[in-house]
């Protein structure tokens, strides 16, 4: 992974976290919590796997 991919992953995690605690969560129902939570889990997992694979020798 290069710096751009890491930056995008961290940005997606921040946006997802803000979605969970932001004003949109007050207006909408529990579906937003499920979608944002799933997005956070997938993005975090992909970021961790990418970082782990970039440290392993090929």
Order of alpha helices (4+ residues) and beta strands (2+ residues): alpha-alpha-alpha
